[in-house]
């Protein structure tokens, strides 16, 4: 005899798969797709405005550039415009090739001008003027975010060049100005490449956030088919607030997207990974919170059925249901049922959700009470009846005595009062 019996009740794989297949969302697919399309349109419009702004900067002519350097500018701008239409590795490959070509072109132009211009002071001033024009142009971009300190370093070198000019050391001035000009051409390519890459990440993140936001909104209230019943369920409730946590996090990212100018590319890439992980957390088959919420709901329904099975098993033996409730009055928590007979026997049936190494199951616990009866031998008959009844209903049991209660009634008096278990919660799906 045992005063407390317990078992872990597990659905078979066939039962579980069948119930998951039955849990289908009955919602307005057209409305959901319309919302998704609207969010994606807003994301694409936001990204396109960034591309348009960048394109405008690229197409602005660099002020104060010499005629000889205009060909370099045109070559750069053509490559930038082409890169705006591409994504990923193509941008980086094309820009790398462009920088190599531009360096060679600048060198050729220098040789041409040096060959026809013999006034070294004039040469130094030409290269310095072109270098300043490029450095001023780079100010239009977020150079400190993408290439910190490089622009200031070139400006410092150009100031050194002026010292050489003042000392009439024109060859040294030409060398410094030429070096700064070459570096400025490369720096402009580096900055624009970083801007192009940033826009790509921004566009990807904007789309992904729109997709996830739409999926979260669609998952807030779902209608499931369980057997012959249709049940509307709040996924946030059955996932213990996990949907709210996702909503709060996606709201934080949306706030970043509204004013992203100070957000660097590495942060955007990290956020893209975060959003991808959140989508998996939401929708991954069997392990995502939507399917987990479905399973929690199904297990709750199973708890009701199992409690009925236990009550029915004992009804023919003179037992009857006195009261039942969900712990804290919450359907996602344990179900408590109290049954009594005319001789003073009481049994509290507790069926509670149980996490078994990551797999959610139902655990059945039976507590027998009798304040007057010392002989507990007849209780084994009731236990056998309960076990047989549940097995007849297709639930495999391994009912066993809790250690320490092999030959005595339960002393867990805190669970005998159903009102105490009911608590102050609110039953909600």
C-alpha positions as a Markdown table, in Angstrom:
| # | Residue | x | y | z |
|---|---|---|---|---|
| 1 | Unk | 0.0 | 0.0 | 0.0 |
| 2 | Unk | 1.2 | 3.5 | -0.7 |
| 3 | Unk | -0.3 | 6.8 | 0.4 |
| 4 | Unk | 1.1 | 8.6 | -2.7 |
| 5 | Unk | 1.3 | 7.2 | -6.2 |
| 6 | Unk | 2.9 | 9.0 | -9.1 |
| 7 | Unk | 3.7 | 8.4 | -12.8 |
| 8 | Unk | 4.9 | 10.3 | -15.8 |
| 9 | Unk | 2.3 | 10.1 | -18.5 |
| 10 | Unk | 3.7 | 10.4 | -22.0 |
| 11 | Unk | 1.9 | 10.6 | -25.3 |
| 12 | Unk | 3.1 | 8.2 | -27.9 |
| 13 | Unk | 4.9 | 9.7 | -30.9 |
| 14 | Unk | 2.0 | 8.8 | -33.1 |
| 15 | Unk | -0.4 | 10.6 | -30.7 |
| 16 | Unk | 1.8 | 13.6 | -30.5 |
| 17 | Unk | 2.4 | 13.9 | -34.3 |
| 18 | Unk | -1.4 | 13.4 | -34.9 |
| 19 | Unk | -2.3 | 16.2 | -32.5 |
| 20 | Unk | 0.3 | 18.5 | -33.9 |
| 21 | Unk | -1.1 | 17.9 | -37.4 |
| 22 | Unk | -4.5 | 18.7 | -36.1 |
| 23 | Unk | -3.3 | 22.1 | -34.7 |
| 24 | Unk | -3.8 | 24.2 | -37.7 |
| 25 | Unk | -4.3 | 27.9 | -37.7 |
| 26 | Unk | -7.7 | 29.0 | -38.8 |
| 27 | Unk | -7.1 | 32.6 | -39.6 |
| 28 | Unk | -7.6 | 35.0 | -42.5 |
| 29 | Unk | -4.6 | 34.3 | -44.6 |
| 30 | Unk | -5.4 | 37.1 | -47.0 |
| 31 | Unk | -5.3 | 39.7 | -44.1 |
| 32 | Unk | -2.1 | 38.2 | -42.8 |
| 33 | Unk | -0.4 | 38.5 | -46.2 |
| 34 | Unk | -1.7 | 42.0 | -46.7 |
| 35 | Unk | -0.1 | 43.1 | -43.4 |
| 36 | Unk | 3.1 | 41.4 | -44.3 |
| 37 | Unk | 3.2 | 43.1 | -47.7 |
| 38 | Unk | 2.5 | 46.5 | -46.1 |
| 39 | Unk | 5.4 | 46.0 | -43.6 |
| 40 | Unk | 7.8 | 44.9 | -46.3 |
| 41 | Unk | 6.8 | 47.8 | -48.5 |
| 42 | Unk | 7.6 | 50.2 | -45.7 |
| 43 | Unk | 10.9 | 48.5 | -45.1 |
| 44 | Unk | 11.8 | 48.6 | -48.8 |
| 45 | Unk | 10.8 | 52.2 | -49.1 |
| 46 | Unk | 13.0 | 53.1 | -46.1 |
| 47 | Unk | 16.0 | 51.3 | -47.6 |
| 48 | Unk | 15.3 | 52.8 | -51.0 |
| 49 | Unk | 15.4 | 56.3 | -49.6 |
| 50 | Unk | 18.9 | 55.5 | -48.2 |
| 51 | Unk | 20.0 | 54.2 | -51.6 |
| 52 | Unk | 18.6 | 57.4 | -53.3 |
| 53 | Unk | 20.5 | 59.6 | -50.9 |
| 54 | Unk | 23.7 | 57.7 | -51.4 |
| 55 | Unk | 23.2 | 57.8 | -55.2 |
| 56 | Unk | 22.8 | 61.6 | -55.0 |
| 57 | Unk | 26.1 | 62.0 | -53.1 |
| 58 | Unk | 27.9 | 59.9 | -55.7 |
| 59 | Unk | 26.6 | 61.9 | -58.6 |
| 60 | Unk | 27.5 | 65.3 | -57.2 |
| 61 | Unk | 30.6 | 66.6 | -58.9 |
| 62 | Unk | 33.6 | 67.1 | -56.7 |
| 63 | Unk | 34.1 | 70.9 | -56.3 |
| 64 | Unk | 37.5 | 72.3 | -57.3 |
| 65 | Unk | 38.9 | 69.2 | -59.0 |
| 66 | Unk | 41.3 | 69.7 | -61.9 |
| 67 | Unk | 40.3 | 68.6 | -65.4 |
| 68 | Unk | 42.9 | 65.9 | -65.4 |
| 69 | Unk | 41.4 | 64.3 | -62.3 |
| 70 | Unk | 37.8 | 64.4 | -63.6 |
| 71 | Unk | 38.4 | 61.1 | -65.4 |
| 72 | Unk | 39.3 | 59.5 | -62.1 |
| 73 | Unk | 36.1 | 60.9 | -60.6 |
| 74 | Unk | 34.0 | 59.6 | -63.5 |
| 75 | Unk | 35.6 | 56.2 | -63.2 |
| 76 | Unk | 34.9 | 56.1 | -59.5 |
| 77 | Unk | 31.3 | 57.3 | -59.8 |
| 78 | Unk | 30.5 | 54.7 | -62.6 |
| 79 | Unk | 31.8 | 51.9 | -60.4 |
| 80 | Unk | 29.8 | 53.2 | -57.4 |
| 81 | Unk | 26.6 | 53.4 | -59.4 |
| 82 | Unk | 27.2 | 49.8 | -60.7 |
| 83 | Unk | 27.8 | 48.6 | -57.1 |
| 84 | Unk | 24.5 | 50.1 | -56.0 |
| 85 | Unk | 22.7 | 47.6 | -58.2 |
| 86 | Unk | 24.7 | 44.6 | -56.9 |
| 87 | Unk | 25.0 | 42.9 | -53.5 |
| 88 | Unk | 27.4 | 40.9 | -51.4 |
| 89 | Unk | 30.8 | 39.7 | -52.7 |
| 90 | Unk | 30.3 | 41.4 | -56.1 |
| 91 | Unk | 30.6 | 44.8 | -54.5 |
| 92 | Unk | 33.8 | 44.0 | -52.7 |
| 93 | Unk | 35.4 | 42.3 | -55.7 |
| 94 | Unk | 34.5 | 45.1 | -58.1 |
| 95 | Unk | 35.6 | 47.8 | -55.6 |
| 96 | Unk | 38.9 | 46.1 | -55.1 |
| 97 | Unk | 39.6 | 45.9 | -58.8 |
| 98 | Unk | 38.5 | 49.6 | -59.2 |
| 99 | Unk | 41.0 | 50.8 | -56.5 |
| 100 | Unk | 43.8 | 49.0 | -58.3 |
| 101 | Unk | 42.8 | 50.6 | -61.6 |
| 102 | Unk | 42.4 | 54.1 | -60.1 |
| 103 | Unk | 45.9 | 53.9 | -58.4 |
| 104 | Unk | 47.4 | 53.2 | -61.8 |
| 105 | Unk | 45.4 | 55.9 | -63.5 |
| 106 | Unk | 46.4 | 58.5 | -60.9 |
| 107 | Unk | 50.1 | 57.5 | -61.5 |
| 108 | Unk | 49.7 | 57.9 | -65.3 |
| 109 | Unk | 48.1 | 61.3 | -64.9 |
| 110 | Unk | 50.9 | 62.4 | -62.6 |
| 111 | Unk | 53.5 | 61.4 | -65.2 |
| 112 | Unk | 51.6 | 63.2 | -68.0 |
| 113 | Unk | 51.4 | 66.4 | -66.0 |
| 114 | Unk | 54.9 | 66.2 | -64.7 |
| 115 | Unk | 56.2 | 65.8 | -68.2 |
| 116 | Unk | 54.6 | 69.0 | -69.5 |
| 117 | Unk | 54.7 | 71.1 | -66.3 |
| 118 | Unk | 58.2 | 72.2 | -65.3 |
| 119 | Unk | 57.2 | 74.6 | -62.6 |
| 120 | Unk | 57.5 | 72.5 | -59.4 |
| 121 | Unk | 55.7 | 75.0 | -57.3 |
| 122 | Unk | 52.8 | 74.9 | -59.7 |
| 123 | Unk | 52.8 | 71.1 | -59.7 |
| 124 | Unk | 52.7 | 71.0 | -56.0 |
| 125 | Unk | 49.8 | 73.4 | -55.9 |
| 126 | Unk | 47.9 | 71.3 | -58.5 |
| 127 | Unk | 48.2 | 68.1 | -56.5 |
| 128 | Unk | 47.5 | 69.8 | -53.2 |
| 129 | Unk | 44.3 | 71.4 | -54.7 |
| 130 | Unk | 43.1 | 68.1 | -56.0 |
| 131 | Unk | 43.9 | 66.4 | -52.7 |
| 132 | Unk | 41.9 | 69.0 | -50.8 |
| 133 | Unk | 39.0 | 68.6 | -53.1 |
| 134 | Unk | 38.9 | 64.9 | -52.5 |
| 135 | Unk | 39.2 | 65.3 | -48.7 |
| 136 | Unk | 36.4 | 67.8 | -48.7 |
| 137 | Unk | 34.2 | 65.4 | -50.7 |
| 138 | Unk | 34.9 | 62.6 | -48.2 |
| 139 | Unk | 33.4 | 64.9 | -45.5 |
| 140 | Unk | 30.0 | 64.1 | -47.0 |
| 141 | Unk | 30.2 | 60.5 | -45.8 |
| 142 | Unk | 30.3 | 58.8 | -42.4 |
| 143 | Unk | 34.0 | 58.4 | -42.7 |
| 144 | Unk | 34.7 | 58.4 | -38.9 |
| 145 | Unk | 32.3 | 55.4 | -38.5 |
| 146 | Unk | 33.8 | 53.4 | -41.4 |
| 147 | Unk | 37.4 | 54.7 | -41.6 |
| 148 | Unk | 38.2 | 56.3 | -38.3 |
| 149 | Unk | 41.1 | 58.9 | -38.2 |
| 150 | Unk | 42.2 | 58.3 | -41.8 |
| 151 | Unk | 40.8 | 61.6 | -43.1 |
| 152 | Unk | 42.5 | 63.6 | -40.3 |
| 153 | Unk | 45.8 | 61.8 | -40.9 |
| 154 | Unk | 45.7 | 62.9 | -44.6 |
| 155 | Unk | 44.8 | 66.5 | -43.6 |
| 156 | Unk | 47.8 | 66.5 | -41.2 |
| 157 | Unk | 50.1 | 65.3 | -44.0 |
| 158 | Unk | 48.8 | 68.1 | -46.3 |
| 159 | Unk | 49.6 | 70.6 | -43.6 |
| 160 | Unk | 53.2 | 69.2 | -43.6 |
| 161 | Unk | 53.3 | 69.7 | -47.3 |
| 162 | Unk | 52.6 | 73.4 | -46.8 |
| 163 | Unk | 55.6 | 73.6 | -44.6 |
| 164 | Unk | 57.7 | 72.3 | -47.5 |
| 165 | Unk | 56.1 | 74.8 | -49.8 |
| 166 | Unk | 57.0 | 77.6 | -47.4 |
| 167 | Unk | 60.6 | 76.4 | -47.4 |
| 168 | Unk | 60.5 | 76.2 | -51.2 |
| 169 | Unk | 61.2 | 72.5 | -50.9 |
| 170 | Unk | 58.9 | 71.9 | -53.9 |
| 171 | Unk | 60.0 | 68.3 | -54.7 |
| 172 | Unk | 59.2 | 67.2 | -51.2 |
| 173 | Unk | 55.9 | 69.1 | -51.4 |
| 174 | Unk | 55.0 | 67.4 | -54.7 |
| 175 | Unk | 55.8 | 64.0 | -53.2 |
| 176 | Unk | 53.6 | 64.6 | -50.1 |
| 177 | Unk | 50.7 | 66.1 | -52.1 |
| 178 | Unk | 50.9 | 63.2 | -54.6 |
| 179 | Unk | 50.8 | 60.7 | -51.8 |
| 180 | Unk | 47.9 | 62.4 | -50.1 |
| 181 | Unk | 46.0 | 62.6 | -53.4 |
| 182 | Unk | 46.5 | 58.9 | -54.0 |
| 183 | Unk | 45.4 | 58.0 | -50.5 |
| 184 | Unk | 42.4 | 60.3 | -50.8 |
| 185 | Unk | 41.2 | 58.6 | -53.9 |
| 186 | Unk | 41.5 | 55.2 | -52.2 |
| 187 | Unk | 39.9 | 56.5 | -49.0 |
| 188 | Unk | 36.9 | 57.8 | -51.0 |
| 189 | Unk | 36.5 | 54.3 | -52.5 |
| 190 | Unk | 36.8 | 52.7 | -49.1 |
| 191 | Unk | 34.2 | 55.0 | -47.5 |
| 192 | Unk | 31.7 | 54.6 | -50.3 |
| 193 | Unk | 32.3 | 50.8 | -50.3 |
| 194 | Unk | 31.5 | 50.8 | -46.6 |
| 195 | Unk | 28.4 | 52.9 | -47.2 |
| 196 | Unk | 27.3 | 50.5 | -49.9 |
| 197 | Unk | 27.8 | 47.5 | -47.6 |
| 198 | Unk | 26.0 | 49.3 | -44.8 |
| 199 | Unk | 23.0 | 50.0 | -47.0 |
| 200 | Unk | 22.9 | 46.3 | -48.0 |
| 201 | Unk | 22.9 | 45.3 | -44.3 |
| 202 | Unk | 20.3 | 47.9 | -43.5 |
| 203 | Unk | 18.0 | 46.7 | -46.3 |
| 204 | Unk | 18.4 | 43.1 | -45.2 |
| 205 | Unk | 17.7 | 43.9 | -41.6 |
| 206 | Unk | 14.7 | 46.1 | -42.5 |
| 207 | Unk | 13.2 | 43.2 | -44.5 |
| 208 | Unk | 13.9 | 40.6 | -41.8 |
| 209 | Unk | 12.4 | 42.7 | -39.1 |
| 210 | Unk | 9.3 | 43.3 | -41.2 |
| 211 | Unk | 8.9 | 39.6 | -41.7 |
| 212 | Unk | 9.4 | 38.8 | -38.1 |
| 213 | Unk | 7.1 | 41.5 | -36.9 |
| 214 | Unk | 4.4 | 40.2 | -39.2 |
| 215 | Unk | 4.9 | 36.7 | -38.0 |
| 216 | Unk | 4.7 | 37.7 | -34.4 |
| 217 | Unk | 1.4 | 39.6 | -35.0 |
| 218 | Unk | 0.0 | 36.6 | -36.8 |
| 219 | Unk | 0.9 | 34.3 | -33.9 |
| 220 | Unk | -0.6 | 36.4 | -31.1 |
| 221 | Unk | -4.0 | 34.7 | -31.4 |
| 222 | Unk | -4.3 | 31.4 | -33.2 |
| 223 | Unk | -7.2 | 29.0 | -33.6 |
| 224 | Unk | -6.3 | 25.3 | -33.2 |
| 225 | Unk | -8.3 | 22.2 | -34.1 |
| 226 | Unk | -8.0 | 19.7 | -31.3 |
| 227 | Unk | -10.0 | 16.6 | -32.0 |
| 228 | Unk | -13.5 | 17.8 | -32.8 |
| 229 | Unk | -13.0 | 21.1 | -31.0 |
| 230 | Unk | -11.7 | 24.4 | -32.2 |
| 231 | Unk | -9.8 | 26.3 | -29.6 |
| 232 | Unk | -8.6 | 29.9 | -29.8 |
| 233 | Unk | -5.4 | 30.3 | -27.9 |
| 234 | Unk | -3.1 | 33.1 | -27.0 |
| 235 | Unk | 0.4 | 31.9 | -27.8 |
| 236 | Unk | 1.9 | 34.3 | -25.3 |
| 237 | Unk | -0.1 | 32.7 | -22.5 |
| 238 | Unk | 0.8 | 29.2 | -23.5 |
| 239 | Unk | 4.5 | 30.1 | -24.0 |
| 240 | Unk | 4.8 | 31.7 | -20.6 |
| 241 | Unk | 5.3 | 35.2 | -22.0 |
| 242 | Unk | 7.9 | 34.2 | -24.6 |
| 243 | Unk | 6.0 | 36.1 | -27.4 |
| 244 | Unk | 6.0 | 39.3 | -25.3 |
| 245 | Unk | 9.8 | 39.0 | -24.9 |
| 246 | Unk | 10.1 | 38.7 | -28.7 |
| 247 | Unk | 7.8 | 41.6 | -29.3 |
| 248 | Unk | 9.8 | 43.8 | -26.9 |
| 249 | Unk | 13.1 | 42.9 | -28.5 |
| 250 | Unk | 11.8 | 43.5 | -32.1 |
| 251 | Unk | 10.5 | 46.9 | -30.9 |
| 252 | Unk | 14.0 | 47.8 | -29.7 |
| 253 | Unk | 15.4 | 46.9 | -33.1 |
| 254 | Unk | 12.7 | 48.8 | -34.9 |
| 255 | Unk | 13.7 | 51.9 | -32.9 |
| 256 | Unk | 17.3 | 51.5 | -34.1 |
| 257 | Unk | 16.0 | 51.3 | -37.7 |
| 258 | Unk | 14.2 | 54.5 | -37.3 |
| 259 | Unk | 17.4 | 56.4 | -36.6 |
| 260 | Unk | 20.3 | 54.1 | -37.7 |
| 261 | Unk | 22.9 | 56.7 | -38.8 |
| 262 | Unk | 25.1 | 56.0 | -35.8 |
| 263 | Unk | 24.7 | 52.2 | -36.0 |
| 264 | Unk | 27.8 | 50.6 | -37.6 |
| 265 | Unk | 27.8 | 47.6 | -40.0 |
| 266 | Unk | 29.0 | 45.2 | -37.4 |
| 267 | Unk | 26.0 | 46.0 | -35.3 |
| 268 | Unk | 23.6 | 45.6 | -38.2 |
| 269 | Unk | 25.1 | 42.2 | -39.0 |
| 270 | Unk | 24.7 | 41.2 | -35.3 |
| 271 | Unk | 21.1 | 42.3 | -35.4 |
| 272 | Unk | 20.5 | 40.3 | -38.6 |
| 273 | Unk | 21.7 | 37.2 | -36.7 |
| 274 | Unk | 19.5 | 38.1 | -33.7 |
| 275 | Unk | 16.4 | 38.4 | -35.9 |
| 276 | Unk | 17.1 | 35.2 | -37.6 |
| 277 | Unk | 17.5 | 33.4 | -34.2 |
| 278 | Unk | 14.2 | 35.0 | -33.1 |
| 279 | Unk | 12.4 | 33.7 | -36.2 |
| 280 | Unk | 13.7 | 30.3 | -35.4 |
| 281 | Unk | 12.7 | 30.7 | -31.8 |
| 282 | Unk | 9.2 | 31.6 | -33.0 |
| 283 | Unk | 8.5 | 29.2 | -35.8 |
| 284 | Unk | 11.0 | 26.3 | -35.9 |
| 285 | Unk | 9.0 | 23.1 | -36.3 |
| 286 | Unk | 8.5 | 21.2 | -33.0 |
| 287 | Unk | 10.9 | 23.4 | -31.0 |
| 288 | Unk | 9.6 | 26.9 | -31.8 |
| 289 | Unk | 7.4 | 28.7 | -29.3 |
| 290 | Unk | 4.3 | 28.4 | -31.6 |
| 291 | Unk | 4.6 | 24.6 | -31.7 |
| 292 | Unk | 5.6 | 24.6 | -28.0 |
| 293 | Unk | 2.5 | 26.6 | -27.2 |
| 294 | Unk | 0.4 | 24.2 | -29.2 |
| 295 | Unk | 1.8 | 21.3 | -27.3 |
| 296 | Unk | 1.3 | 23.0 | -23.9 |
| 297 | Unk | -2.3 | 23.6 | -24.9 |
| 298 | Unk | -2.7 | 20.0 | -26.0 |
| 299 | Unk | -1.2 | 18.7 | -22.8 |
| 300 | Unk | -3.6 | 20.9 | -20.8 |
| 301 | Unk | -6.5 | 19.3 | -22.7 |
| 302 | Unk | -5.0 | 15.9 | -21.9 |
| 303 | Unk | -4.9 | 16.7 | -18.3 |
| 304 | Unk | -8.6 | 17.2 | -18.3 |
| 305 | Unk | -9.2 | 13.9 | -20.0 |
| 306 | Unk | -6.8 | 12.1 | -17.7 |
| 307 | Unk | -8.6 | 13.6 | -14.6 |
| 308 | Unk | -11.9 | 12.3 | -16.0 |
| 309 | Unk | -10.4 | 8.9 | -16.6 |
| 310 | Unk | -9.3 | 8.7 | -13.0 |
| 311 | Unk | -12.7 | 9.8 | -11.7 |
| 312 | Unk | -14.5 | 7.4 | -13.9 |
| 313 | Unk | -12.2 | 4.6 | -12.8 |
| 314 | Unk | -13.2 | 5.1 | -9.2 |
| 315 | Unk | -16.9 | 6.0 | -9.6 |
| 316 | Unk | -17.9 | 2.3 | -9.8 |
| 317 | Unk | -16.2 | 1.7 | -6.5 |
| 318 | Unk | -18.2 | 4.3 | -4.6 |
| 319 | Unk | -15.9 | 7.3 | -5.2 |
| 320 | Unk | -17.3 | 10.7 | -6.4 |
| 321 | Unk | -15.8 | 14.0 | -7.5 |
| 322 | Unk | -15.9 | 16.6 | -4.8 |
| 323 | Unk | -14.1 | 19.5 | -6.5 |
| 324 | Unk | -11.4 | 20.3 | -9.0 |
| 325 | Unk | -9.4 | 23.3 | -10.1 |
| 326 | Unk | -6.2 | 24.4 | -12.0 |
| 327 | Unk | -3.4 | 25.4 | -9.8 |
| 328 | Unk | -3.6 | 29.2 | -9.4 |
| 329 | Unk | -6.6 | 29.0 | -11.6 |
| 330 | Unk | -4.4 | 28.8 | -14.7 |
| 331 | Unk | -5.1 | 26.2 | -17.3 |
| 332 | Unk | -1.4 | 26.0 | -18.3 |
| 333 | Unk | -0.6 | 24.7 | -14.7 |
| 334 | Unk | -1.4 | 21.5 | -12.8 |
| 335 | Unk | -4.9 | 20.2 | -12.6 |
| 336 | Unk | -6.1 | 19.2 | -9.0 |
| 337 | Unk | -9.1 | 17.0 | -8.5 |
| 338 | Unk | -10.4 | 15.8 | -5.2 |
| 339 | Unk | -12.5 | 12.6 | -5.0 |
| 340 | Unk | -14.0 | 11.1 | -1.9 |
| 341 | Unk | -16.0 | 8.0 | -0.8 |
| 342 | Unk | -18.5 | 7.3 | 2.0 |
| 343 | Unk | -15.9 | 5.7 | 4.3 |
| 344 | Unk | -13.7 | 8.7 | 4.8 |
| 345 | Unk | -11.2 | 8.0 | 2.1 |
| 346 | Unk | -10.0 | 11.0 | 0.1 |
| 347 | Unk | -7.8 | 11.1 | -3.0 |
| 348 | Unk | -6.3 | 14.2 | -4.5 |
| 349 | Unk | -5.4 | 13.7 | -8.2 |
| 350 | Unk | -2.8 | 16.0 | -9.5 |
| 351 | Unk | -1.8 | 16.1 | -13.2 |
| 352 | Unk | 0.9 | 18.6 | -13.8 |
| 353 | Unk | 3.2 | 19.6 | -16.7 |
| 354 | Unk | 6.6 | 18.2 | -16.4 |
| 355 | Unk | 9.8 | 19.0 | -18.3 |
| 356 | Unk | 11.6 | 15.8 | -18.9 |
| 357 | Unk | 15.0 | 16.7 | -20.4 |
| 358 | Unk | 13.5 | 19.3 | -22.6 |
| 359 | Unk | 10.4 | 17.4 | -23.5 |
| 360 | Unk | 7.1 | 18.5 | -22.0 |
| 361 | Unk | 5.0 | 15.7 | -20.5 |
| 362 | Unk | 2.2 | 15.3 | -18.0 |
| 363 | Unk | 2.9 | 13.8 | -14.6 |
| 364 | Unk | 0.2 | 12.1 | -12.6 |
| 365 | Unk | 0.3 | 12.1 | -8.8 |
| 366 | Unk | -2.3 | 10.4 | -6.5 |
| 367 | Unk | -2.4 | 11.4 | -2.8 |
| 368 | Unk | -4.6 | 9.2 | -0.6 |
| 369 | Unk | -5.9 | 10.5 | 2.8 |
| 370 | Unk | -7.9 | 9.0 | 5.6 |
| 371 | Unk | -7.8 | 10.5 | 9.1 |
| 372 | Unk | -9.6 | 7.5 | 10.7 |
| 373 | Unk | -8.4 | 4.4 | 8.8 |
| 374 | Unk | -5.2 | 2.8 | 9.9 |
| 375 | Unk | -5.5 | -0.2 | 7.6 |
| 376 | Unk | -4.4 | 0.8 | 4.1 |
| 377 | Unk | -4.4 | -2.6 | 2.4 |
| 378 | Unk | -7.7 | -2.2 | 0.5 |
| 379 | Unk | -6.4 | 0.9 | -1.3 |
| 380 | Unk | -4.3 | -1.2 | -3.6 |
| 381 | Unk | -7.5 | -2.4 | -5.2 |
| 382 | Unk | -8.4 | 1.2 | -6.1 |
| 383 | Unk | -4.9 | 1.8 | -7.5 |
| 384 | Unk | -5.1 | -1.2 | -9.8 |
| 385 | Unk | -8.5 | -0.1 | -11.0 |
| 386 | Unk | -7.2 | 3.4 | -11.8 |
| 387 | Unk | -4.2 | 2.0 | -13.6 |
| 388 | Unk | -6.3 | -0.4 | -15.7 |
| 389 | Unk | -8.8 | 2.3 | -16.6 |
| 390 | Unk | -6.1 | 4.6 | -17.9 |
| 391 | Unk | -4.4 | 1.8 | -19.8 |
| 392 | Unk | -7.8 | 1.0 | -21.4 |
| 393 | Unk | -7.9 | 4.6 | -22.6 |
| 394 | Unk | -4.5 | 4.2 | -24.4 |
| 395 | Unk | -2.2 | 5.9 | -21.9 |
| 396 | Unk | 0.8 | 3.9 | -20.8 |
| 397 | Unk | 1.4 | 4.0 | -17.1 |
| 398 | Unk | 4.2 | 3.0 | -14.8 |
| 399 | Unk | 2.5 | 3.8 | -11.5 |
| 400 | Unk | 4.9 | 3.6 | -8.5 |
| 401 | Unk | 5.1 | 4.5 | -4.9 |
| 402 | Unk | 6.8 | 7.6 | -3.8 |
| 403 | Unk | 9.8 | 6.8 | -1.6 |
| 404 | Unk | 8.8 | 6.9 | 2.1 |
| 405 | Unk | 5.1 | 6.4 | 1.5 |
| 406 | Unk | 5.1 | 2.6 | 0.7 |
| 407 | Unk | 2.7 | 1.8 | 3.6 |
| 408 | Unk | 1.1 | 5.0 | 4.8 |
| 409 | Unk | -1.4 | 7.6 | 3.8 |
| 410 | Unk | -0.2 | 10.9 | 2.3 |
| 411 | Unk | 0.6 | 13.7 | 4.8 |
| 412 | Unk | 0.7 | 16.5 | 2.3 |
| 413 | Unk | -2.2 | 18.3 | 3.9 |
| 414 | Unk | -1.5 | 21.5 | 2.0 |
| 415 | Unk | -3.0 | 20.0 | -1.1 |
| 416 | Unk | -6.2 | 18.6 | 0.5 |
| 417 | Unk | -7.8 | 22.0 | 0.3 |
| 418 | Unk | -8.7 | 22.6 | -3.3 |
| 419 | Unk | -9.5 | 26.2 | -2.7 |
| 420 | Unk | -5.9 | 26.7 | -1.6 |
| 421 | Unk | -4.7 | 25.3 | -4.9 |
| 422 | Unk | -7.1 | 27.4 | -6.8 |
| 423 | Unk | -5.4 | 30.6 | -5.7 |
| 424 | Unk | -6.1 | 34.0 | -7.3 |
| 425 | Unk | -5.2 | 33.4 | -10.9 |
| 426 | Unk | -7.4 | 33.8 | -13.9 |
| 427 | Unk | -8.2 | 31.0 | -16.3 |
| 428 | Unk | -7.3 | 32.1 | -19.7 |
| 429 | Unk | -6.3 | 30.7 | -23.1 |
